[in-house]
Amino acid sequence: MHTTLKRTAATLLLSAAAALPFTSTAQAQSWPSRPITFVLPSAAGGSPDVLSRIVTGKLSEQLGVSVVVENKPGAAGSIGMTQLKRSEADGHTIGYGNINTLAVNRSLFKTLSYDVDADFVPVAHLFNIYNVLIVPAGSDIKSVDDLLKKARAQPGKMSYGASGVGTTGHMGGELFKNLAKIDVEFIPYTGGPAALQDLLGGRLDYMFINSSEAVPLIQAGKVRPLGVSSLKRLDLLPDVPTVDEAGVKGYEIIAWGGVVAPKGTPPAVVDKLNAELRKTLKDPGVLERVRGLGAEPVDSSPDDFKKWIDSETDKWRQIITSAGIPQL
């Protein structure tokens, strides 16, 4: 009798395991069955917000359901990421993860309210974006060299801001400060628009912001670009030197972002969502708008995105350690 029970249990386990692929496939076939919530752990109006809305707008058209963007800024992205990890893992709540929430924060903060590997599954790497070093249009600083000379002449007097702690604006500023060996103050904000307002008002000396945010401001004559964070000049700003060629050797920051889902989201749903997101980024209208903002679309599988997140986590751990940036 005991042997029979064991055989029965084994048969049930095998049957359950065999049924899993069919269950996942069935879930993918019925997905989406209602509107999708897209959790964005940053403020409205910033680069992640603008780019995400371009993609989610097209995604909504393709899927035939609403994709509702929920801005949940604060705590270096932890508020939004925590909401996302607690959401039902059925593909109807997904979110935006980027360089700071998925890579930098893991080394910058002593404790986080979420665990990248344990709480999320990568879906698709969407964009690579570069930063632009800007000053107000009326500033007496005309070049990177001017900025460095002024900072060295006034140690501790100049300041730069960023849309939050751990963002590329912050990390890029710290790397710049470390490589250039200057003493300046960092002022954190809860969103990009507030930081930009203070820059334009003369309360900050400079900022590093995404090219998608910088280009409209440059075109409007509100700010002056001094350098870009890539190692080669951007097609969108061909006359602006790289920070590296302007004298801060080795300087490079790639901002990036993509989509993640709560851990436990069915693999077939993840694959279907990945295919739909890649489709959006091949749409000519989407491509034109995204590239017009200085972002470069990335075509990736969930596994590609996982490898990218892991490599960026290692890279930023080394940068934070070598630059002596203290944990928060």
N, C-alpha and C positions, 0 to 999 in steps of 0.2 A: 504493500500500500504506500509505504514511504517513497519507494522508487517511482511509483506511478505519479505521485504528487509532484515529485521533482521534475519528471518528464513533462507534466502538464504545465508547470511553472515556466520551464524552459521554452516550451512551445509558445506560450502566451507572450513571453519576452521577445522571442524572435518575430512573432506576428506583429507586435507593437512596433518593433524597430523597422520592419518592412513597410509598415503603413506610414511611417513618418514622411518619406518623400512625397507620397500621394497627398498627405494632409497639407504639406507646405505648398504643393502645386495647386491644390484646391483653393488655399487661402490667396495665392497670387492671382488666380483666375477671378476671384470675387473682389479683389482689391483694385481700386478703392470703392468702398460701398457708401461712403459719406465724405463730407468736406475734410480736407487735410489741414492740420495746424502746423505752421512752420515757425519754430521758436528761434528768434534771433537775439542772441545775448549782447546786443549793442543798441545804441540810441538811433532813433529815426534821423534820417538825413545824412548819415555817414556813408562811407564807401560800401561796407558790408550790406547796409540797408538798401542802397540804390541798386547795387548789382543783384542782390537776392530777389528784389521785386521784379527785375527784368526777367530773371529765370523762372520764378514762381508764376508770373503772369502767363508765360508761354506754357509752362507745365500744366496749369489749370485748363488751358485750351485743349491740350493734348489728351488729358485724362477725363475731361468733361465734368469735373467737380471743382468747387472753390478750393483754392490754396490760400489760407488766411495767415498772413505774417503777423506774429505777436512779438513786439519789441520788449525784451526783458533785460535792460542794461543794469550794470552795477556789479560791484565786487569783482572787478577784472573778468567779468563774464560768468562768474560762478552762479549768479542768481538764475540766469537762463539755462545754464547747463544742468543745474540741479533740478529745475522744473522738467527739463527734457528727460533726465534719467528716471524720474518718477512716473513718467507717462506710460500709458499702455503700449506694449510692444507689438503693435499690429499693423504698423505702417501708416497709421492715420495721424501720428504726431512724429515729425522729423525736425531737424534743426541744423543751424549753421555752426560749423566748427572751424576754427582758423588757427593760425600760427600761435596766437597767445593762449587760447583755451585748450588746444590739443597738444601743444609742445612746450612753449615758454613757461607757462604756469606750473608745470610739473617740477621745474627746478627753481623757479623764483619764489614759490610759496612753501612754507614749512608744512602746512596742512591745506588740503583742498576738500570741498564738500562733495566732490565727485572723483571717480577714478576712470581715466580715459579707457584703459583696457577692460576693466570689469563692468563698466556701465554703458558703453556705447559700441556700436558696430559701424565701421566706416562704410559709406555708400558710394560717394564719388568725390574726387578732387575736381573742383570747378574752375578756379582761377589762380593765376599768379599775377601779383601786382607789385609794382615798385613804388618807393617813396620819393618824395621831392623835398629838399631842404628849402624852406621859404622864409622870407622876411617881409614885413609890410612894405608896400610900394614906396612909401615916403622915407624909409629907413636910409641912413647914411652908409649902410653895409651893402656893397656892390658885388662882393665875391666871397668865396669861402675863405680866401686869404685875409680879407678885411675882417671877417667875423673872428677868425683866430687871433689876429693882432689885437682886436678890441678886447676879447676875452682874456688874453694874457696880460693886457695892460690894466684890467680891472678884475682881478681874481675874486670870484664869489659874488660879483655884482650883476652879471647877466643871467637871464633865465630863459628856459624853453618849456613848452607845455606839450601835453599829449592827451588823447581822448580817454586815457585810463592807464592804470598801472599794469605792466606786462604787455601792453600793445606794442606794435612795431614802432610807433612814434616814440614810446618810452625806451624800449630796448635799443632802437636805432640811435636815439639821443645819447644813451649811456655808452654804446660802443663808440660813437663819434667822440664823446668826451674822453674816453679811455685812450683811443688811438691817437687823438690830437693832443692829449695831455693838457687839458684845460679844466679850470675850476668854474663850473656854472651850476645854477640851481634848477632842479626839476620841479615843475608845478603840475600835479595830476588833476584831471577834470573827469566828470562823469559822462562826458560825451564830446565828440569832435566839434560840433557847432559852438559850444560854450568856450572851448579853447581858442577857436578861430576868432570869435568875437573879441577876446582879450588880446589876441595878436594884432588884429586890425585896429584895436583901440590903443595900441602902444604899451600894453601892460605885460607883454611878453616880447622877447627879442627875436626869437626864431622858433620854428617848428619843423618836424618831419611829418608829412601827411601823404596819404595815398595819392598817386597820380590822378586817379579818377576824381578826387576832390580838388586837387591842385589846379588842373588844367582850366576849368571854368573860372577860377579866381584869377589865374594868370591872364586869361583872355579878356577878363573884365577890368584888368589893370589894377586889381586890388592888392596883389602880392608880387614879389620879385623872386623868381627861382634862382637858387645859387648852385644847386647840384642835384643829381639823381643817385639813387642808392644801388643802381645796377652797375655791372662792370663794363657795360658798353652803353653808349647813348641811346635814348629812347627815340623811336620813330616819331612819337607824338611831340617830343621836345628836342629836336635835333641840334639846336643851338645851345642847349644847356649841358655843361660838362658833367661827367660823373664825379662824385665826391672823391673817388680814388684818383682820378687824373687831376683833380683840383688840389691835390696835395696830401690828403689823408689816405695813405696807401693801405690797401687791403680792405677798405670799407665796402661792404656789400650786404644788403638786406633784401630778402624776397618776402613780401607779404603774400599770403595765400589763404584760400578758404575753400570749404567744401561742405558736403552734407553728411551728417551722421544720424543714426537712429538709436533708440533705446536697445540695450542688449536683450536678445531674445526675439527680436523681430525676425519672422520666418525668412530663411535664406532666399526662397523663391520670390518673396516680396522685395527683398533687398536687390536682387538681380533685376527684377522688373523695373523698380524705381531707378536703378542705375542706368538701364537702357533708355528710359524716358528722359532722364537728365542729360545724357549724352546726345540724345536727339535734339533737345532744346538748344544745346550749344552749337549745333550744326545748322540751325535755322539762320538764313542770311540776315533777317532783321535783327535777331538777337546778337549775332556776331558783330554787326555794324555798331550797335549801341554799346556793347561790352568793350570792343576795341576802341571805340570813340572816347571811352572813359579811361583808357590807358591800361586796361586789364587784358590779359591773354588767356583765352579759354584753354582748359586742359582736358584731354580725353583719357579717362582712366577707369579701370575696373575697381571694385571694392578692395581687391588684394593689392593693386597698385597704390591705392590711397593709404592702406595700412602700412605698407613699406615706406611711403613718403613720411607719414606721421612719425614712425619709429626713427628714421634717419634725421628728421628735423629735431626730434626730442634730444637725440645724442648731440647734435650740433650745438643746440642752444645750451645744453648742460655744460659743454666745454667752454662756450663763450662767456656764460655767466660766471663760471669759476675763474677763468683766466682774466676777465675784466674786473674781478673782485666785487661784483655786484652783490650786496648783502641779501640774504633771504628775508622775506617779509612774513 
